[in-house]
Amino acid sequence: MAQTETLQLDIHGMTCNGCVKNVTGVLQKVPGVTSVEVSLEQKRARIVYSPAQAGPGQLKAAVEDAGFDVV
Ligand SMILES: [Cu+2]
């Protein structure tokens, strides 16, 4: 039940810490997400989530809906 997976997303379009907060916030709102780390420098998000509740497609969509590009 406590099984988790980690996903890394390369994200284009983040230019400042506001963007980082924005991306972090939308990812944290996805049910099943337990941890989010977003790096502005690396343009990358590292997400730990429960595969029973969320999937990579959903996580990507959350970032894209916030106005950023996932590559
Ligand atoms: Cu910004």
N, CA, C, O and the ligand as a Tripos MOL2 file, in Angstrom:
@<TRIPOS>MOLECULE
protein
  285   283    72     0     0
PROTEIN
NO_CHARGES

@<TRIPOS>ATOM
      1 N           0.8200   -1.2040    0.0000 N.3       1 MET1
      2 CA          0.0000    0.0000    0.0000 C.3       1 MET1
      3 C           0.8550    1.2550    0.0000 C.2       1 MET1
      4 O           0.5150    2.2520   -0.6370 O.2       1 MET1
      5 N           1.9490    1.1980    0.7090 N.am      2 ALA2
      6 CA          2.8130    2.3840    0.7880 C.3       2 ALA2
      7 C           3.8160    2.4320   -0.3590 C.2       2 ALA2
      8 O           4.8110    3.1550   -0.2920 O.2       2 ALA2
      9 N           3.5540    1.6710   -1.3970 N.am      3 GLN3
     10 CA          4.4940    1.6490   -2.5110 C.3       3 GLN3
     11 C           4.4790    2.9710   -3.2820 C.2       3 GLN3
     12 O           3.4210    3.5230   -3.5850 O.2       3 GLN3
     13 N           5.6630    3.4540   -3.5850 N.am      4 THR4
     14 CA          5.7440    4.7110   -4.3220 C.3       4 THR4
     15 C           6.6580    4.5690   -5.5360 C.2       4 THR4
     16 O           7.5040    3.6780   -5.6150 O.2       4 THR4
     17 N           6.4520    5.4740   -6.4630 N.am      5 GLU5
     18 CA          7.3410    5.5610   -7.6120 C.3       5 GLU5
     19 C           7.8470    6.9820   -7.7390 C.2       5 GLU5
     20 O           7.2330    7.9270   -7.2440 O.2       5 GLU5
     21 N           8.9810    7.1160   -8.4120 N.am      6 THR6
     22 CA          9.5510    8.4420   -8.6220 C.3       6 THR6
     23 C           9.5640    8.7570  -10.1000 C.2       6 THR6
     24 O           9.9410    7.9310  -10.9310 O.2       6 THR6
     25 N           9.1470    9.9580  -10.4070 N.am      7 LEU7
     26 CA          9.1420   10.3960  -11.8020 C.3       7 LEU7
     27 C           9.9380   11.6900  -11.9150 C.2       7 LEU7
     28 O           9.7950   12.5860  -11.0820 O.2       7 LEU7
     29 N          10.7700   11.7880  -12.9380 N.am      8 GLN8
     30 CA         11.4530   13.0440  -13.2050 C.3       8 GLN8
     31 C          10.8860   13.6260  -14.4870 C.2       8 GLN8
     32 O          10.7690   12.9380  -15.5010 O.2       8 GLN8
     33 N          10.5380   14.8940  -14.4270 N.am      9 LEU9
     34 CA         10.0370   15.5710  -15.6170 C.3       9 LEU9
     35 C          10.9580   16.7210  -15.9590 C.2       9 LEU9
     36 O          11.3220   17.5080  -15.0850 O.2       9 LEU9
     37 N          11.3390   16.8270  -17.2180 N.am     10 ASP10
     38 CA         12.0820   17.9980  -17.6760 C.3      10 ASP10
     39 C          11.0620   19.0220  -18.1500 C.2      10 ASP10
     40 O          10.2300   18.7510  -19.0160 O.2      10 ASP10
     41 N          11.1540   20.1960  -17.5610 N.am     11 ILE11
     42 CA         10.1210   21.2030  -17.7840 C.3      11 ILE11
     43 C          10.7280   22.4600  -18.3990 C.2      11 ILE11
     44 O          11.6990   23.0150  -17.8860 O.2      11 ILE11
     45 N          10.1390   22.8910  -19.4990 N.am     12 HIS12
     46 CA         10.5650   24.1440  -20.1220 C.3      12 HIS12
     47 C           9.5870   25.2580  -19.7570 C.2      12 HIS12
     48 O           8.3870   25.0250  -19.6070 O.2      12 HIS12
     49 N          10.1130   26.4570  -19.6180 N.am     13 GLY13
     50 CA          9.2480   27.6100  -19.4040 C.3      13 GLY13
     51 C           9.3130   28.1810  -17.9990 C.2      13 GLY13
     52 O           8.6820   29.2000  -17.7170 O.2      13 GLY13
     53 N          10.0660   27.5400  -17.1130 N.am     14 MET14
     54 CA         10.2100   28.0910  -15.7560 C.3      14 MET14
     55 C          11.3280   29.1320  -15.7820 C.2      14 MET14
     56 O          12.4530   28.8390  -16.1870 O.2      14 MET14
     57 N          11.0070   30.3420  -15.3470 N.am     15 THR15
     58 CA         12.0040   31.4120  -15.4090 C.3      15 THR15
     59 C          12.3450   32.0070  -14.0430 C.2      15 THR15
     60 O          13.3390   32.7220  -13.9140 O.2      15 THR15
     61 N          11.5480   31.7240  -13.0420 N.am     16 CYS16
     62 CA         11.8270   32.3380  -11.7370 C.3      16 CYS16
     63 C          11.2590   31.4460  -10.6350 C.2      16 CYS16
     64 O          10.6550   30.4060  -10.8960 O.2      16 CYS16
     65 N          11.4720   31.8890   -9.3920 N.am     17 ASN17
     66 CA         10.9840   31.0870   -8.2710 C.3      17 ASN17
     67 C           9.4640   31.0340   -8.1950 C.2      17 ASN17
     68 O           8.8950   30.1090   -7.6150 O.2      17 ASN17
     69 N           8.8090   32.0330   -8.7850 N.am     18 GLY18
     70 CA          7.3440   31.9940   -8.8490 C.3      18 GLY18
     71 C           6.8820   30.8070   -9.6820 C.2      18 GLY18
     72 O           5.9210   30.1230   -9.3290 O.2      18 GLY18
     73 N           7.5700   30.5720  -10.7780 N.am     19 CYS19
     74 CA          7.2450   29.4230  -11.6330 C.3      19 CYS19
     75 C           7.4760   28.1200  -10.8610 C.2      19 CYS19
     76 O           6.6780   27.1860  -10.9400 O.2      19 CYS19
     77 N           8.5690   28.0790  -10.1240 N.am     20 VAL20
     78 CA          8.8850   26.8780   -9.3360 C.3      20 VAL20
     79 C           7.7670   26.5960   -8.3390 C.2      20 VAL20
     80 O           7.3340   25.4560   -8.1740 O.2      20 VAL20
     81 N           7.3070   27.6580   -7.6760 N.am     21 LYS21
     82 CA          6.2180   27.5050   -6.6940 C.3      21 LYS21
     83 C           4.9420   27.0440   -7.3640 C.2      21 LYS21
     84 O           4.2150   26.1940   -6.8500 O.2      21 LYS21
     85 N           4.6890   27.6250   -8.5220 N.am     22 ASN22
     86 CA          3.5120   27.2860   -9.2910 C.3      22 ASN22
     87 C           3.5150   25.7940   -9.6690 C.2      22 ASN22
     88 O           2.5360   25.0830   -9.4420 O.2      22 ASN22
     89 N           4.6220   25.3420  -10.2410 N.am     23 VAL23
     90 CA          4.7510   23.9430  -10.6580 C.3      23 VAL23
     91 C           4.6590   23.0200   -9.4390 C.2      23 VAL23
     92 O           3.9730   21.9990   -9.4700 O.2      23 VAL23
     93 N           5.3610   23.3960   -8.3670 N.am     24 THR24
     94 CA          5.3310   22.5890   -7.1520 C.3      24 THR24
     95 C           3.8990   22.4610   -6.6470 C.2      24 THR24
     96 O           3.4520   21.3790   -6.2660 O.2      24 THR24
     97 N           3.1840   23.5980   -6.6530 N.am     25 GLY25
     98 CA          1.8150   23.6180   -6.1360 C.3      25 GLY25
     99 C           0.8740   22.7210   -6.9260 C.2      25 GLY25
    100 O           0.1090   21.9530   -6.3420 O.2      25 GLY25
    101 N           0.9260   22.8160   -8.2550 N.am     26 VAL26
    102 CA         -0.0100   22.0050   -9.0410 C.3      26 VAL26
    103 C           0.3020   20.5130   -8.9070 C.2      26 VAL26
    104 O          -0.5990   19.6740   -8.9210 O.2      26 VAL26
    105 N           1.5870   20.2020   -8.7770 N.am     27 LEU27
    106 CA          1.9450   18.7800   -8.6280 C.3      27 LEU27
    107 C           1.5020   18.2520   -7.2660 C.2      27 LEU27
    108 O           1.0390   17.1170   -7.1490 O.2      27 LEU27
    109 N           1.6480   19.0890   -6.2390 N.am     28 GLN28
    110 CA          1.2500   18.6430   -4.8970 C.3      28 GLN28
    111 C          -0.2450   18.4230   -4.7900 C.2      28 GLN28
    112 O          -0.7190   17.6950   -3.9170 O.2      28 GLN28
    113 N          -0.9950   19.0700   -5.7020 N.am     29 LYS29
    114 CA         -2.4530   18.9230   -5.6520 C.3      29 LYS29
    115 C          -2.9240   17.6170   -6.2750 C.2      29 LYS29
    116 O          -4.0640   17.2040   -6.0620 O.2      29 LYS29
    117 N          -2.0610   16.9680   -7.0400 N.am     30 VAL30
    118 CA         -2.4730   15.7050   -7.6620 C.3      30 VAL30
    119 C          -2.5730   14.6330   -6.5750 C.2      30 VAL30
    120 O          -1.6110   14.4030   -5.8420 O.2      30 VAL30
    121 N          -3.7360   13.9750   -6.4660 N.am     31 PRO31
    122 CA         -3.9010   12.9570   -5.4380 C.3      31 PRO31
    123 C          -2.8590   11.8370   -5.5820 C.2      31 PRO31
    124 O          -2.6070   11.3390   -6.6790 O.2      31 PRO31
    125 N          -2.2720   11.4620   -4.4630 N.am     32 GLY32
    126 CA         -1.2880   10.3810   -4.4960 C.3      32 GLY32
    127 C           0.1440   10.8770   -4.5010 C.2      32 GLY32
    128 O           1.0750   10.0980   -4.3000 O.2      32 GLY32
    129 N           0.3290   12.1870   -4.7320 N.am     33 VAL33
    130 CA          1.6860   12.7460   -4.7380 C.3      33 VAL33
    131 C           2.1330   12.9870   -3.3020 C.2      33 VAL33
    132 O           1.4400   13.6470   -2.5270 O.2      33 VAL33
    133 N           3.2930   12.4490   -2.9580 N.am     34 THR34
    134 CA          3.7680   12.5940   -1.5820 C.3      34 THR34
    135 C           4.9460   13.5480   -1.4580 C.2      34 THR34
    136 O           5.1980   14.0780   -0.3760 O.2      34 THR34
    137 N           5.6690   13.7740   -2.5450 N.am     35 SER35
    138 CA          6.8350   14.6460   -2.4570 C.3      35 SER35
    139 C           7.1300   15.2700   -3.8150 C.2      35 SER35
    140 O           7.0930   14.5970   -4.8450 O.2      35 SER35
    141 N           7.4200   16.5570   -3.7990 N.am     36 VAL36
    142 CA          7.7520   17.2620   -5.0370 C.3      36 VAL36
    143 C           8.9770   18.1320   -4.8080 C.2      36 VAL36
    144 O           9.0180   18.9270   -3.8690 O.2      36 VAL36
    145 N           9.9730   17.9760   -5.6690 N.am     37 GLU37
    146 CA         11.1370   18.8650   -5.6340 C.3      37 GLU37
    147 C          11.3110   19.4260   -7.0370 C.2      37 GLU37
    148 O          11.4400   18.6780   -8.0070 O.2      37 GLU37
    149 N          11.3130   20.7360   -7.1330 N.am     38 VAL38
    150 CA         11.4770   21.3600   -8.4470 C.3      38 VAL38
    151 C          12.7580   22.1870   -8.4360 C.2      38 VAL38
    152 O          12.9880   22.9990   -7.5400 O.2      38 VAL38
    153 N          13.5830   21.9600   -9.4530 N.am     39 SER39
    154 CA         14.8310   22.7060   -9.5810 C.3      39 SER39
    155 C          14.7430   23.6570  -10.7640 C.2      39 SER39
    156 O          14.5570   23.2350  -11.9050 O.2      39 SER39
    157 N          14.8790   24.9440  -10.4760 N.am     40 LEU40
    158 CA         14.8600   25.9520  -11.5380 C.3      40 LEU40
    159 C          16.1210   25.8200  -12.3920 C.2      40 LEU40
    160 O          16.0720   25.9440  -13.6160 O.2      40 LEU40
    161 N          17.2290   25.5700  -11.7390 N.am     41 GLU41
    162 CA         18.5060   25.4700  -12.4370 C.3      41 GLU41
    163 C          18.5240   24.2990  -13.4130 C.2      41 GLU41
    164 O          18.9660   24.4280  -14.5550 O.2      41 GLU41
    165 N          18.0390   23.1690  -12.9460 N.am     42 GLN42
    166 CA         18.0560   21.9760  -13.7960 C.3      42 GLN42
    167 C          16.8090   21.8640  -14.6630 C.2      42 GLN42
    168 O          16.7150   20.9820  -15.5160 O.2      42 GLN42
    169 N          15.8570   22.7580  -14.4420 N.am     43 LYS43
    170 CA         14.5700   22.7210  -15.1560 C.3      43 LYS43
    171 C          13.9430   21.3380  -15.0530 C.2      43 LYS43
    172 O          13.5470   20.7300  -16.0470 O.2      43 LYS43
    173 N          13.8690   20.8780  -13.8470 N.am     44 ARG44
    174 CA         13.4410   19.5050  -13.6460 C.3      44 ARG44
    175 C          12.6070   19.3760  -12.3730 C.2      44 ARG44
    176 O          12.8590   20.0430  -11.3700 O.2      44 ARG44
    177 N          11.6150   18.5050  -12.4450 N.am     45 ALA45
    178 CA         10.8210   18.1930  -11.2660 C.3      45 ALA45
    179 C          11.0050   16.7220  -10.9170 C.2      45 ALA45
    180 O          11.0320   15.8510  -11.7860 O.2      45 ALA45
    181 N          11.1290   16.4770   -9.6210 N.am     46 ARG46
    182 CA         11.2320   15.1050   -9.1460 C.3      46 ARG46
    183 C          10.0130   14.8690   -8.2540 C.2      46 ARG46
    184 O           9.8110   15.5470   -7.2460 O.2      46 ARG46
    185 N           9.2230   13.9000   -8.6530 N.am     47 ILE47
    186 CA          7.9480   13.6830   -7.9880 C.3      47 ILE47
    187 C           7.8850   12.2590   -7.4540 C.2      47 ILE47
    188 O           8.1490   11.2960   -8.1750 O.2      47 ILE47
    189 N           7.5370   12.1430   -6.1940 N.am     48 VAL48
    190 CA          7.2980   10.8300   -5.6110 C.3      48 VAL48
    191 C           5.7910   10.6780   -5.4440 C.2      48 VAL48
    192 O           5.1250   11.5470   -4.8810 O.2      48 VAL48
    193 N           5.2670    9.5630   -5.9410 N.am     49 TYR49
    194 CA          3.8120    9.4100   -5.9280 C.3      49 TYR49
    195 C           3.4290    7.9470   -5.7680 C.2      49 TYR49
    196 O           4.2380    7.0390   -5.9570 O.2      49 TYR49
    197 N           2.1900    7.7600   -5.4220 N.am     50 SER50
    198 CA          1.6670    6.4060   -5.3060 C.3      50 SER50
    199 C           1.0750    5.9910   -6.6460 C.2      50 SER50
    200 O           0.1150    6.6080   -7.1060 O.2      50 SER50
    201 N           1.6240    4.9610   -7.2810 N.am     51 PRO51
    202 CA          1.1350    4.5600   -8.6030 C.3      51 PRO51
    203 C          -0.3100    4.0660   -8.5730 C.2      51 PRO51
    204 O          -0.9590    3.9680   -9.6150 O.2      51 PRO51
    205 N          -0.8080    3.7570   -7.3830 N.am     52 ALA52
    206 CA         -2.2070    3.3390   -7.2840 C.3      52 ALA52
    207 C          -3.1480    4.5240   -7.4560 C.2      52 ALA52
    208 O          -4.3190    4.3510   -7.7920 O.2      52 ALA52
    209 N          -2.6320    5.7330   -7.2240 N.am     53 GLN53
    210 CA         -3.4960    6.9190   -7.2530 C.3      53 GLN53
    211 C          -3.1990    7.8810   -8.3930 C.2      53 GLN53
    212 O          -4.0740    8.6370   -8.8130 O.2      53 GLN53
    213 N          -1.9840    7.8570   -8.8880 N.am     54 ALA54
    214 CA         -1.6190    8.8140   -9.9290 C.3      54 ALA54
    215 C          -0.7270    8.1320  -10.9540 C.2      54 ALA54
    216 O          -0.1090    7.1050  -10.6730 O.2      54 ALA54
    217 N          -0.6670    8.7060  -12.1270 N.am     55 GLY55
    218 CA          0.1940    8.1730  -13.1800 C.3      55 GLY55
    219 C           0.9900    9.2880  -13.8230 C.2      55 GLY55
    220 O           0.6680   10.4650  -13.6560 O.2      55 GLY55
    221 N           2.0450    8.9160  -14.5700 N.am     56 PRO56
    222 CA          2.8940    9.9150  -15.2230 C.3      56 PRO56
    223 C           2.1060   10.8620  -16.1310 C.2      56 PRO56
    224 O           2.4130   12.0520  -16.2000 O.2      56 PRO56
    225 N           1.1040   10.3440  -16.8190 N.am     57 GLY57
    226 CA          0.3180   11.1750  -17.7300 C.3      57 GLY57
    227 C          -0.3960   12.2890  -17.0060 C.2      57 GLY57
    228 O          -0.4740   13.4210  -17.4830 O.2      57 GLY57
    229 N          -0.9190   11.9430  -15.8380 N.am     58 GLN58
    230 CA         -1.6450   12.8940  -15.0040 C.3      58 GLN58
    231 C          -0.6990   13.9830  -14.4770 C.2      58 GLN58
    232 O          -1.0550   15.1600  -14.4190 O.2      58 GLN58
    233 N           0.5030   13.5640  -14.1000 N.am     59 LEU59
    234 CA          1.4830   14.5110  -13.5550 C.3      59 LEU59
    235 C           1.9450   15.4700  -14.6500 C.2      59 LEU59
    236 O           2.0800   16.6720  -14.4210 O.2      59 LEU59
    237 N           2.1830   14.9270  -15.8320 N.am     60 LYS60
    238 CA          2.5560   15.7610  -16.9760 C.3      60 LYS60
    239 C           1.4500   16.7630  -17.2930 C.2      60 LYS60
    240 O           1.7040   17.9450  -17.5290 O.2      60 LYS60
    241 N           0.2270   16.2640  -17.2910 N.am     61 ALA61
    242 CA         -0.9070   17.1160  -17.6400 C.3      61 ALA61
    243 C          -1.0570   18.2600  -16.6460 C.2      61 ALA61
    244 O          -1.4200   19.3730  -17.0270 O.2      61 ALA61
    245 N          -0.7790   17.9880  -15.3690 N.am     62 ALA62
    246 CA         -0.9020   19.0310  -14.3490 C.3      62 ALA62
    247 C           0.0860   20.1600  -14.6240 C.2      62 ALA62
    248 O          -0.2490   21.3350  -14.4720 O.2      62 ALA62
    249 N           1.2990   19.8030  -15.0270 N.am     63 VAL63
    250 CA          2.3230   20.8100  -15.3240 C.3      63 VAL63
    251 C           1.9490   21.5850  -16.5820 C.2      63 VAL63
    252 O           2.1040   22.8050  -16.6430 O.2      63 VAL63
    253 N           1.4550   20.8630  -17.5840 N.am     64 GLU64
    254 CA          1.0820   21.5150  -18.8430 C.3      64 GLU64
    255 C          -0.1240   22.4370  -18.6650 C.2      64 GLU64
    256 O          -0.1980   23.5040  -19.2730 O.2      64 GLU64
    257 N          -1.0530   22.0160  -17.8360 N.am     65 ASP65
    258 CA         -2.2290   22.8500  -17.5700 C.3      65 ASP65
    259 C          -1.8330   24.1500  -16.8800 C.2      65 ASP65
    260 O          -2.5230   25.1620  -17.0050 O.2      65 ASP65
    261 N          -0.7260   24.1180  -16.1560 N.am     66 ALA66
    262 CA         -0.2450   25.3250  -15.4720 C.3      66 ALA66
    263 C           0.5140   26.2350  -16.4340 C.2      66 ALA66
    264 O           0.9400   27.3240  -16.0510 O.2      66 ALA66
    265 N           0.6850   25.7960  -17.6790 N.am     67 GLY67
    266 CA          1.2710   26.6570  -18.6940 C.3      67 GLY67
    267 C           2.7450   26.3860  -19.0050 C.2      67 GLY67
    268 O           3.4180   27.2190  -19.6110 O.2      67 GLY67
    269 N           3.2360   25.2300  -18.5930 N.am     68 PHE68
    270 CA          4.6280   24.9010  -18.8650 C.3      68 PHE68
    271 C           4.7190   23.7130  -19.8250 C.2      68 PHE68
    272 O           3.7640   22.9540  -19.9870 O.2      68 PHE68
    273 N           5.8620   23.5720  -20.4420 N.am     69 ASP69
    274 CA          6.0410   22.4730  -21.3840 C.3      69 ASP69
    275 C           6.8600   21.3630  -20.7500 C.2      69 ASP69
    276 O           7.9110   21.6060  -20.1570 O.2      69 ASP69
    277 N           6.3650   20.1480  -20.8840 N.am     70 VAL70
    278 CA          7.0990   18.9810  -20.4220 C.3      70 VAL70
    279 C           7.7940   18.3690  -21.6340 C.2      70 VAL70
    280 O           7.1520   18.0690  -22.6410 O.2      70 VAL70
    281 N           9.1020   18.1870  -21.5320 N.am     71 VAL71
    282 CA          9.8280   17.6330  -22.6840 C.3      71 VAL71
    283 C          10.2590   16.2010  -22.4680 C.2      71 VAL71
    284 O          10.8780   15.6030  -23.3480 O.2      71 VAL71
    285 CU          8.2800   32.7160  -13.0870 Cu       72 CU72
@<TRIPOS>BOND
     1     1     2 1
     2     2     3 1
     3     3     4 2
     4     3     5 am
     5     5     6 1
     6     6     7 1
     7     7     8 2
     8     7     9 am
     9     9    10 1
    10    10    11 1
    11    11    12 2
    12    11    13 am
    13    13    14 1
    14    14    15 1
    15    15    16 2
    16    15    17 am
    17    17    18 1
    18    18    19 1
    19    19    20 2
    20    19    21 am
    21    21    22 1
    22    22    23 1
    23    23    24 2
    24    23    25 am
    25    25    26 1
    26    26    27 1
    27    27    28 2
    28    27    29 am
    29    29    30 1
    30    30    31 1
    31    31    32 2
    32    31    33 am
    33    33    34 1
    34    34    35 1
    35    35    36 2
    36    35    37 am
    37    37    38 1
    38    38    39 1
    39    39    40 2
    40    39    41 am
    41    41    42 1
    42    42    43 1
    43    43    44 2
    44    43    45 am
    45    45    46 1
    46    46    47 1
    47    47    48 2
    48    47    49 am
    49    49    50 1
    50    50    51 1
    51    51    52 2
    52    51    53 am
    53    53    54 1
    54    54    55 1
    55    55    56 2
    56    55    57 am
    57    57    58 1
    58    58    59 1
    59    59    60 2
    60    59    61 am
    61    61    62 1
    62    62    63 1
    63    63    64 2
    64    63    65 am
    65    65    66 1
    66    66    67 1
    67    67    68 2
    68    67    69 am
    69    69    70 1
    70    70    71 1
    71    71    72 2
    72    71    73 am
    73    73    74 1
    74    74    75 1
    75    75    76 2
    76    75    77 am
    77    77    78 1
    78    78    79 1
    79    79    80 2
    80    79    81 am
    81    81    82 1
    82    82    83 1
    83    83    84 2
    84    83    85 am
    85    85    86 1
    86    86    87 1
    87    87    88 2
    88    87    89 am
    89    89    90 1
    90    90    91 1
    91    91    92 2
    92    91    93 am
    93    93    94 1
    94    94    95 1
    95    95    96 2
    96    95    97 am
    97    97    98 1
    98    98    99 1
    99    99   100 2
   100    99   101 am
   101   101   102 1
   102   102   103 1
   103   103   104 2
   104   103   105 am
   105   105   106 1
   106   106   107 1
   107   107   108 2
   108   107   109 am
   109   109   110 1
   110   110   111 1
   111   111   112 2
   112   111   113 am
   113   113   114 1
   114   114   115 1
   115   115   116 2
   116   115   117 am
   117   117   118 1
   118   118   119 1
   119   119   120 2
   120   119   121 am
   121   121   122 1
   122   122   123 1
   123   123   124 2
   124   123   125 am
   125   125   126 1
   126   126   127 1
   127   127   128 2
   128   127   129 am
   129   129   130 1
   130   130   131 1
   131   131   132 2
   132   131   133 am
   133   133   134 1
   134   134   135 1
   135   135   136 2
   136   135   137 am
   137   137   138 1
   138   138   139 1
   139   139   140 2
   140   139   141 am
   141   141   142 1
   142   142   143 1
   143   143   144 2
   144   143   145 am
   145   145   146 1
   146   146   147 1
   147   147   148 2
   148   147   149 am
   149   149   150 1
   150   150   151 1
   151   151   152 2
   152   151   153 am
   153   153   154 1
   154   154   155 1
   155   155   156 2
   156   155   157 am
   157   157   158 1
   158   158   159 1
   159   159   160 2
   160   159   161 am
   161   161   162 1
   162   162   163 1
   163   163   164 2
   164   163   165 am
   165   165   166 1
   166   166   167 1
   167   167   168 2
   168   167   169 am
   169   169   170 1
   170   170   171 1
   171   171   172 2
   172   171   173 am
   173   173   174 1
   174   174   175 1
   175   175   176 2
   176   175   177 am
   177   177   178 1
   178   178   179 1
   179   179   180 2
   180   179   181 am
   181   181   182 1
   182   182   183 1
   183   183   184 2
   184   183   185 am
   185   185   186 1
   186   186   187 1
   187   187   188 2
   188   187   189 am
   189   189   190 1
   190   190   191 1
   191   191   192 2
   192   191   193 am
   193   193   194 1
   194   194   195 1
   195   195   196 2
   196   195   197 am
   197   197   198 1
   198   198   199 1
   199   199   200 2
   200   199   201 am
   201   201   202 1
   202   202   203 1
   203   203   204 2
   204   203   205 am
   205   205   206 1
   206   206   207 1
   207   207   208 2
   208   207   209 am
   209   209   210 1
   210   210   211 1
   211   211   212 2
   212   211   213 am
   213   213   214 1
   214   214   215 1
   215   215   216 2
   216   215   217 am
   217   217   218 1
   218   218   219 1
   219   219   220 2
   220   219   221 am
   221   221   222 1
   222   222   223 1
   223   223   224 2
   224   223   225 am
   225   225   226 1
   226   226   227 1
   227   227   228 2
   228   227   229 am
   229   229   230 1
   230   230   231 1
   231   231   232 2
   232   231   233 am
   233   233   234 1
   234   234   235 1
   235   235   236 2
   236   235   237 am
   237   237   238 1
   238   238   239 1
   239   239   240 2
   240   239   241 am
   241   241   242 1
   242   242   243 1
   243   243   244 2
   244   243   245 am
   245   245   246 1
   246   246   247 1
   247   247   248 2
   248   247   249 am
   249   249   250 1
   250   250   251 1
   251   251   252 2
   252   251   253 am
   253   253   254 1
   254   254   255 1
   255   255   256 2
   256   255   257 am
   257   257   258 1
   258   258   259 1
   259   259   260 2
   260   259   261 am
   261   261   262 1
   262   262   263 1
   263   263   264 2
   264   263   265 am
   265   265   266 1
   266   266   267 1
   267   267   268 2
   268   267   269 am
   269   269   270 1
   270   270   271 1
   271   271   272 2
   272   271   273 am
   273   273   274 1
   274   274   275 1
   275   275   276 2
   276   275   277 am
   277   277   278 1
   278   278   279 1
   279   279   280 2
   280   279   281 am
   281   281   282 1
   282   282   283 1
   283   283   284 2
@<TRIPOS>SUBSTRUCTURE
     1 MET1         2 RESIDUE 1 A MET
     2 ALA2         6 RESIDUE 1 A ALA
     3 GLN3        10 RESIDUE 1 A GLN
     4 THR4        14 RESIDUE 1 A THR
     5 GLU5        18 RESIDUE 1 A GLU
     6 THR6        22 RESIDUE 1 A THR
     7 LEU7        26 RESIDUE 1 A LEU
     8 GLN8        30 RESIDUE 1 A GLN
     9 LEU9        34 RESIDUE 1 A LEU
    10 ASP10       38 RESIDUE 1 A ASP
    11 ILE11       42 RESIDUE 1 A ILE
    12 HIS12       46 RESIDUE 1 A HIS
    13 GLY13       50 RESIDUE 1 A GLY
    14 MET14       54 RESIDUE 1 A MET
    15 THR15       58 RESIDUE 1 A THR
    16 CYS16       62 RESIDUE 1 A CYS
    17 ASN17       66 RESIDUE 1 A ASN
    18 GLY18       70 RESIDUE 1 A GLY
    19 CYS19       74 RESIDUE 1 A CYS
    20 VAL20       78 RESIDUE 1 A VAL
    21 LYS21       82 RESIDUE 1 A LYS
    22 ASN22       86 RESIDUE 1 A ASN
    23 VAL23       90 RESIDUE 1 A VAL
    24 THR24       94 RESIDUE 1 A THR
    25 GLY25       98 RESIDUE 1 A GLY
    26 VAL26      102 RESIDUE 1 A VAL
    27 LEU27      106 RESIDUE 1 A LEU
    28 GLN28      110 RESIDUE 1 A GLN
    29 LYS29      114 RESIDUE 1 A LYS
    30 VAL30      118 RESIDUE 1 A VAL
    31 PRO31      122 RESIDUE 1 A PRO
    32 GLY32      126 RESIDUE 1 A GLY
    33 VAL33      130 RESIDUE 1 A VAL
    34 THR34      134 RESIDUE 1 A THR
    35 SER35      138 RESIDUE 1 A SER
    36 VAL36      142 RESIDUE 1 A VAL
    37 GLU37      146 RESIDUE 1 A GLU
    38 VAL38      150 RESIDUE 1 A VAL
    39 SER39      154 RESIDUE 1 A SER
    40 LEU40      158 RESIDUE 1 A LEU
    41 GLU41      162 RESIDUE 1 A GLU
    42 GLN42      166 RESIDUE 1 A GLN
    43 LYS43      170 RESIDUE 1 A LYS
    44 ARG44      174 RESIDUE 1 A ARG
    45 ALA45      178 RESIDUE 1 A ALA
    46 ARG46      182 RESIDUE 1 A ARG
    47 ILE47      186 RESIDUE 1 A ILE
    48 VAL48      190 RESIDUE 1 A VAL
    49 TYR49      194 RESIDUE 1 A TYR
    50 SER50      198 RESIDUE 1 A SER
    51 PRO51      202 RESIDUE 1 A PRO
    52 ALA52      206 RESIDUE 1 A ALA
    53 GLN53      210 RESIDUE 1 A GLN
    54 ALA54      214 RESIDUE 1 A ALA
    55 GLY55      218 RESIDUE 1 A GLY
    56 PRO56      222 RESIDUE 1 A PRO
    57 GLY57      226 RESIDUE 1 A GLY
    58 GLN58      230 RESIDUE 1 A GLN
    59 LEU59      234 RESIDUE 1 A LEU
    60 LYS60      238 RESIDUE 1 A LYS
    61 ALA61      242 RESIDUE 1 A ALA
    62 ALA62      246 RESIDUE 1 A ALA
    63 VAL63      250 RESIDUE 1 A VAL
    64 GLU64      254 RESIDUE 1 A GLU
    65 ASP65      258 RESIDUE 1 A ASP
    66 ALA66      262 RESIDUE 1 A ALA
    67 GLY67      266 RESIDUE 1 A GLY
    68 PHE68      270 RESIDUE 1 A PHE
    69 ASP69      274 RESIDUE 1 A ASP
    70 VAL70      278 RESIDUE 1 A VAL
    71 VAL71      282 RESIDUE 1 A VAL
    72 CU72       285 GROUP 0 **** ****
